Amino acid sequence: MTDRPPAAAPASSHPRLQKTLLLWHVVIIGLAYIQPMTLLDTFGMVSRDSLQHVPASYFVALLAVLLTSLSYGHMIRRYPSSGSAYTYAQKAIHPNVGFMVGWSSLLDYLLSPMVNILLAKIYLTAIFPEVNHWFWIVGLTAVMVLVNLRGIRFVANFNGLIVFFQLLIIAIFTFMVWRDLHAGHNALGPIAEHGGNSLWNLSPFWSAQAEVGALITGATILCFSFTGFDSLSSLAEETHDTENTLPKAIFLTALISGLIFIAATYFLQLYFPGDPKQYFEAVDETQPEILFLVGGALFKSVVLAFAIITVMASGIAAHAGVSRLMYVMGRDGVIHKRFFGHISPKSFTPSYNIVLVGAVALTAGFLNLEYVVALISFGALTAFSFVNLSVLAEYVWRQQRWHTVGDVLRYIVTPVLGFMSVGAMWLKVEMTSLTSGLIWGSIGLLYLGIITGGFRSAAPQYREDIE
């Protein structure tokens, strides 16, 4: 019998990601990534597109996200890899499909740190209009890179306190809105004078002017708000008891953030009834104006100062997620292995990827928020769709687990409903998002054709036994 080297030997010669995260670490990273205060940034554009039914659009998005989170849980238990949707589609459907899902997901993950740089730039420009925006973009990107190079446990601890104060600010802000509504006032003045709604009613969810299509349109934008719950799957190789911890963390992160979004925007929609253009000069950048209208100049300045820290926490978490996805794709060899598959032997982080994502984030100086959000929605919807399909392919087609009621509910009903709810949002994707996403996908398809010899072979996959 041939002696085999001890299990630890490959780890010493080939540094790997280290399992250091517990449930609360993962949930904190997820909430930091989602950044609950983003509800103030997207409120104007979603209120416009949903015909003033923002909480209803959040409910539609949450339903799709929760169903999809269950599918993520099933796939994590089967394939506990940091490759997330890329790995699930690769293993359950086909390596080439997996590559295209990973390529499309990169559009989501690569741009998420950039969104946070854009938001921070908006806030800082509102406070210091005389400072050139490139100063903030370069400085904040450098902070994101340096924190991520310290390691994932440091990222979790760094984000913990920030998330706590972020939730506290949302609670205080919502109380201020509730207080004004309770006193009979909204942004237009006394409610009774202009026929406004009372404090407790269903109009933010459904009214005479509500349209299902408009609610779904709003929900497609809000997919951006939930990006973060799915990226937690990229921490699979750094989480203790992955098969139990990560599915719980993903579901809890989606549920907690969704309930916060719905509760806060319910009161906010009552406070800002009607066309958002009558309140906001920049409908796609509403947080500064909302804070001023609700709390005044001092409150706006204080919260915006803290909001800069919260978007940085979100950007740091997003930065961590995309660097792990790129690492797995590099480890597989579908993109340059030595660069993207590199792990630092000191920090056990994909350090080259972290620096590269920082370089990409610098392009935030040339783009606007609404365009980037649209692109992220394309990548997120692609990942959500194929995770649901991967459950069907793995458990129903490959394992034939459809003989009991429980299996039918878990592996057929849930992913089908998840896929259908995501599919409804695909029908309302903005043309800008769809066009840019298809161009990005075409580039990926061309590249895939090259590395597979004209699709005559499958995209390469990582094999631990021959590492």
C-alpha positions in Angstrom: 0.0 0.0 0.0 1.5 3.4 -1.0 1.9 5.9 1.8 0.0 9.1 1.3 1.2 12.5 2.6 -0.6 13.8 5.7 -3.8 15.8 5.0 -2.1 19.0 6.2 0.7 18.9 3.7 -1.1 20.4 0.8 -2.4 23.2 3.0 1.1 24.2 4.0 2.4 24.3 0.4 -0.9 25.7 -1.0 -2.4 28.3 1.3 -6.2 28.0 1.6 -9.1 30.0 3.0 -9.4 29.4 6.8 -12.6 28.5 8.7 -12.9 31.2 11.3 -16.5 32.5 11.0 -19.5 31.7 13.2 -23.2 32.3 12.6 -23.2 35.9 14.0 -20.1 36.8 12.0 -21.8 35.8 8.8 -25.1 37.5 9.5 -23.2 40.7 10.4 -21.3 40.6 7.2 -24.6 40.0 5.3 -26.3 42.9 7.0 -23.3 45.1 6.4 -23.3 44.2 2.7 -27.0 44.8 2.3 -26.7 48.1 4.3 -30.2 48.7 5.5 -29.8 52.5 5.2 -29.8 52.0 1.4 -33.6 52.2 1.6 -33.2 55.9 1.8 -31.1 56.0 -1.4 -33.5 54.0 -3.5 -36.8 55.3 -2.1 -37.3 58.0 -4.7 -36.7 55.9 -7.8 -38.7 53.0 -6.5 -41.6 55.3 -5.4 -41.6 56.6 -8.9 -41.6 53.2 -10.6 -44.0 51.5 -8.2 -46.5 54.3 -8.4 -45.9 55.2 -4.7 -46.0 51.6 -3.3 -42.4 51.1 -2.1 -43.2 48.7 0.8 -45.3 46.5 -1.6 -42.3 46.3 -4.0 -40.1 45.4 -1.1 -42.6 42.6 -0.2 -42.5 41.2 -3.7 -38.7 41.3 -3.7 -38.5 39.7 -0.3 -40.8 36.9 -1.3 -38.5 36.0 -4.3 -35.4 36.4 -2.1 -36.6 34.1 0.7 -37.6 31.4 -1.7 -34.3 31.7 -3.4 -32.4 31.7 0.0 -33.9 28.3 0.6 -32.4 27.1 -2.7 -29.1 28.5 -1.7 -29.3 26.5 1.5 -29.9 23.3 -0.3 -27.0 23.9 -2.7 -24.6 24.9 0.1 -25.3 21.6 1.9 -24.5 19.8 -1.3 -21.5 21.9 -2.5 -20.0 23.9 0.4 -17.8 26.0 -1.9 -17.0 29.7 -2.0 -18.0 29.7 -5.7 -21.7 30.2 -4.8 -24.0 30.1 -7.9 -21.1 29.6 -10.2 -20.2 26.3 -8.4 -23.8 25.1 -8.0 -24.6 25.5 -11.7 -21.2 24.0 -12.7 -21.7 20.9 -10.6 -25.5 20.4 -10.9 -26.1 21.4 -14.6 -22.8 21.7 -16.6 -19.4 23.3 -16.2 -20.0 25.6 -19.2 -23.3 26.8 -17.7 -21.5 27.3 -14.4 -19.0 29.5 -16.1 -21.6 31.7 -17.7 -23.5 32.0 -14.4 -20.2 33.0 -12.7 -19.4 35.4 -15.4 -22.8 37.1 -15.1 -22.5 37.1 -11.3 -19.2 39.0 -11.6 -21.2 41.8 -13.1 -23.2 41.9 -9.8 -20.3 41.3 -7.4 -17.7 43.5 -9.1 -20.0 46.5 -9.2 -21.3 46.2 -5.7 -18.2 47.7 -4.1 -18.4 50.5 -6.7 -22.0 51.3 -5.6 -20.8 52.0 -2.1 -18.1 54.2 -3.4 -20.7 56.1 -5.4 -23.0 56.5 -2.4 -20.1 57.7 -0.2 -19.1 60.2 -2.8 -22.7 61.5 -2.9 -22.8 61.9 0.9 -19.4 63.5 1.1 -20.1 65.9 -1.8 -23.3 67.0 0.0 -21.2 67.8 3.1 -18.0 69.1 1.3 -19.2 70.3 -2.1 -15.9 72.1 -2.8 -13.8 69.0 -2.6 -13.1 67.1 -5.9 -14.9 63.8 -5.9 -11.8 61.9 -7.0 -10.3 62.6 -3.6 -13.1 60.6 -1.9 -13.2 57.8 -4.5 -9.4 57.1 -4.3 -9.3 57.4 -0.5 -12.3 55.2 0.2 -11.2 52.6 -2.2 -7.9 52.4 -0.5 -9.6 51.8 2.9 -11.7 49.0 1.4 -8.6 47.3 0.0 -6.6 47.6 3.2 -9.3 46.3 5.5 -9.9 43.2 3.3 -6.2 42.4 3.2 -6.4 42.0 7.0 -8.6 38.9 6.7 -12.3 38.0 6.8 -12.5 37.8 10.6 -11.3 41.4 10.8 -14.0 42.3 8.3 -16.7 40.8 10.5 -15.5 42.5 13.6 -15.1 45.8 11.9 -18.6 45.6 10.6 -20.3 44.5 13.8 -20.4 47.9 15.6 -21.3 49.7 12.4 -24.3 47.5 11.8 -25.5 48.1 15.3 -25.4 51.9 15.0 -26.9 51.7 11.5 -30.0 49.8 12.8 -30.2 52.3 15.7 -30.2 55.3 13.3 -33.0 53.6 11.2 -35.0 53.1 14.4 -34.6 56.8 15.4 -35.4 58.0 11.8 -38.5 55.8 11.6 -39.6 57.1 15.0 -39.2 60.7 13.8 -41.4 60.0 10.7 -44.0 58.2 12.8 -44.0 61.1 15.3 -44.8 63.6 12.6 -47.5 61.3 11.1 -49.0 60.7 14.5 -49.2 64.5 15.0 -51.1 64.8 11.7 -48.2 66.0 9.4 -46.4 64.7 6.5 -43.9 66.3 4.0 -46.7 68.3 2.4 -47.9 69.8 5.7 -51.1 69.0 7.8 -52.5 65.7 6.5 -56.2 66.8 6.8 -55.7 69.9 4.6 -54.6 67.9 1.5 -56.6 64.8 1.9 -53.7 62.6 3.0 -53.8 59.2 4.5 -54.1 58.3 8.2 -51.2 56.7 10.1 -52.5 53.1 9.8 -53.8 52.0 6.4 -52.9 49.7 3.5 -52.4 52.4 0.9 -48.5 52.0 0.8 -49.2 48.3 -0.1 -52.2 48.7 -2.4 -54.4 51.6 -3.6 -56.6 52.5 -6.5 -53.6 53.5 -8.7 -51.6 50.4 -7.9 -50.5 48.1 -10.7 -48.9 44.7 -10.4 -46.5 45.4 -13.2 -45.3 48.6 -11.4 -44.8 46.7 -8.2 -42.6 44.2 -10.0 -40.7 47.0 -11.7 -39.9 48.4 -8.3 -38.9 45.0 -7.0 -36.4 44.5 -9.8 -34.6 47.7 -8.6 -34.8 46.4 -5.0 -33.0 43.2 -5.9 -30.0 45.5 -5.6 -31.0 46.2 -2.0 -30.9 42.5 -1.2 -27.6 41.7 -2.9 -25.6 40.5 0.0 -27.7 37.6 1.3 -26.6 35.5 -1.7 -22.9 36.6 -1.5 -22.7 35.0 1.9 -22.4 31.7 0.1 -19.0 32.8 -1.1 -17.9 32.5 2.6 -18.5 28.7 2.6 -14.9 27.8 2.9 -14.3 30.3 5.8 -17.4 29.3 8.0 -17.5 26.7 10.7 -20.1 24.0 10.2 -20.8 25.3 6.8 -23.7 23.0 5.9 -25.8 24.2 9.0 -24.5 27.7 9.6 -24.6 29.3 6.1 -28.2 28.3 5.2 -29.4 29.8 8.5 -27.3 32.9 8.0 -28.5 33.5 4.5 -32.2 33.1 5.4 -31.9 35.3 8.5 -30.0 38.0 6.7 -32.7 38.2 4.0 -35.6 38.1 6.5 -34.2 40.6 8.9 -33.3 43.1 6.2 -36.6 42.6 4.4 -38.6 43.3 7.5 -36.6 46.4 8.2 -37.1 47.7 4.6 -40.9 47.1 4.7 -41.5 48.6 8.1 -39.4 51.8 7.5 -40.7 52.4 4.0 -44.3 51.9 5.1 -44.1 55.1 7.2 -41.8 56.8 4.7 -44.4 56.3 1.9 -47.1 57.8 4.1 -44.8 60.7 4.8 -44.0 61.3 1.1 -47.3 60.5 -0.7 -47.6 61.2 -4.4 -45.0 61.9 -7.1 -41.5 61.9 -5.6 -40.5 64.7 -8.0 -42.5 67.2 -5.8 -40.1 66.5 -2.9 -36.7 65.6 -4.4 -34.5 67.3 -6.9 -32.5 64.1 -7.5 -35.0 61.2 -7.5 -32.2 58.6 -7.8 -30.1 60.1 -4.9 -32.7 60.8 -2.2 -31.0 60.1 1.1 -29.6 63.6 1.7 -32.9 65.3 0.9 -35.0 62.8 2.9 -32.8 63.3 6.0 -33.0 67.1 5.7 -36.8 67.1 5.2 -37.4 64.8 8.1 -34.8 65.8 10.6 -33.3 69.2 9.5 -29.8 70.3 8.5 -28.0 69.0 11.7 -29.6 65.6 11.6 -28.8 65.3 7.9 -25.1 66.2 8.5 -24.8 63.8 11.4 -26.4 60.8 9.7 -24.6 61.5 6.4 -21.3 61.5 8.2 -22.2 58.1 9.7 -23.7 56.9 6.4 -20.3 57.2 4.9 -19.0 54.6 7.4 -22.0 52.3 6.7 -21.5 52.3 3.0 -17.9 51.6 3.6 -18.9 48.6 5.7 -21.1 47.4 2.9 -18.4 48.0 0.3 -15.9 46.0 2.4 -18.3 43.1 2.7 -19.0 43.2 -1.1 -15.3 43.4 -1.7 -14.7 40.3 0.3 -17.5 38.4 -1.6 -16.3 39.1 -5.1 -12.7 38.4 -4.3 -13.7 34.9 -3.1 -15.8 34.2 -6.3 -12.8 35.2 -8.4 -10.6 33.0 -6.3 -12.7 29.9 -7.0 -13.0 30.7 -10.7 -9.2 31.1 -10.7 -8.6 27.9 -8.8 -10.7 26.1 -11.3 -8.6 27.5 -14.1 -11.4 29.2 -16.1 -9.6 32.5 -15.5 -5.8 33.0 -14.9 -5.0 30.5 -12.2 -1.8 31.9 -10.7 -3.3 35.4 -10.3 -6.9 34.8 -9.4 -6.3 31.5 -7.6 -3.7 33.0 -5.3 -4.1 33.0 -1.5 -1.7 35.0 0.6 0.2 32.8 3.0 0.2 35.5 5.7 -3.4 36.7 5.7 -5.1 33.7 4.0 -6.9 36.1 1.7 -7.1 36.2 -2.1 -4.9 39.3 -2.0 -4.4 39.8 -5.7 -8.2 39.8 -6.3 -8.7 42.3 -3.5 -6.4 44.7 -5.1 -7.9 44.2 -8.5 -11.5 44.8 -7.3 -10.2 48.0 -5.7 -8.9 49.1 -9.1 -12.3 48.4 -10.7 -14.0 50.4 -8.0 -12.0 53.4 -9.0 -14.1 53.6 -12.2 -17.0 54.8 -10.0 -15.9 58.3 -10.9 -17.2 57.8 -14.4 -20.6 56.2 -13.7 -23.9 57.2 -12.1 -25.7 55.3 -9.4 -28.9 54.4 -11.3 -26.9 52.8 -14.2 -24.7 50.7 -11.8 -27.8 49.6 -9.9 -29.4 48.4 -13.1 -26.3 46.4 -14.0 -26.2 44.8 -10.6 -29.8 43.7 -10.9 -29.0 41.8 -14.1 -26.2 39.9 -12.4 -28.2 39.2 -9.3 -31.3 38.0 -11.2 -29.1 35.6 -13.2 -27.6 34.1 -10.1 -31.0 33.8 -8.4 -32.5 32.1 -11.4 -29.8 29.5 -11.8 -29.5 28.7 -8.1 -33.2 27.7 -8.2 -32.6 25.7 -11.4 -29.6 24.0 -9.8 -31.7 22.6 -7.0 -34.0 21.0 -9.6 -31.0 19.7 -11.6 -29.2 18.3 -8.5 -31.9 16.9 -6.3 -34.6 16.0 -8.8 -32.7 15.1 -12.0 -29.4 13.7 -10.6 -30.6 12.3 -7.2 -34.2 11.7 -8.1 -35.4 12.9 -4.8 -39.1 13.4 -5.6 -40.8 10.4 -4.0 -41.9 11.9 -0.7 -44.0 15.0 0.1 -41.1 16.6 1.9 -38.8 16.2 -1.1 -41.4 17.5 -3.5 -41.9 20.6 -1.3 -38.2 21.2 -0.8 -36.7 20.3 -4.1 -39.6 21.0 -6.6 -42.2 23.4 -5.2 -39.8 25.9 -3.5 -37.3 26.3 -6.3 -40.0 26.4 -8.9 -41.8 29.2 -7.0 -38.5 30.9 -6.5 -37.7 30.7 -10.2 -41.1 32.0 -11.1 -40.9 35.0 -8.8 -37.5 35.9 -10.1 -38.8 35.3 -13.7 -41.5 37.9 -13.0 -38.8 40.4 -12.2 -36.9 39.5 -15.4 -40.0 40.7 -17.4 -39.6 44.1 -15.9 -35.8 44.5 -16.1 -34.8 47.9 -17.5 -33.6 47.9 -21.1 -30.3 49.5 -20.1 -29.7 46.7 -17.6 -30.7 44.0 -20.1 -28.6 45.4 -23.0 -25.5 45.9 -21.0 -25.9 42.5 -19.3 -26.3 40.8 -22.7 -23.2 42.5 -24.0 -21.2 41.3 -20.9 -22.6 37.8 -21.4 -21.6 37.8 -25.0 -18.0 38.6 -24.1 -18.1 35.8 -21.6 -19.5 33.4 -24.2 -16.8 34.3 -26.6 -14.1 33.7 -24.0 -15.7 30.4 -23.0 -15.6 29.3 -26.6 -11.9 30.0 -26.7 -11.0 28.1 -23.5 -13.1 25.1 -24.5 -11.8 24.8 -28.0 -15.0 25.9 -29.7 -17.2 24.3 -27.0 -15.7 20.8 -27.8 -14.8 20.3 -24.1 -16.1 21.4 -20.8 -14.8 24.4 -18.9 -12.0 23.3 -16.4 -12.9 22.4 -12.8 -10.9 22.3 -9.7 -9.9 18.8 -8.4 -8.5 18.7 -4.9 -7.1 15.2 -5.3 -4.6 16.5 -7.9 -3.8 19.8 -6.4 
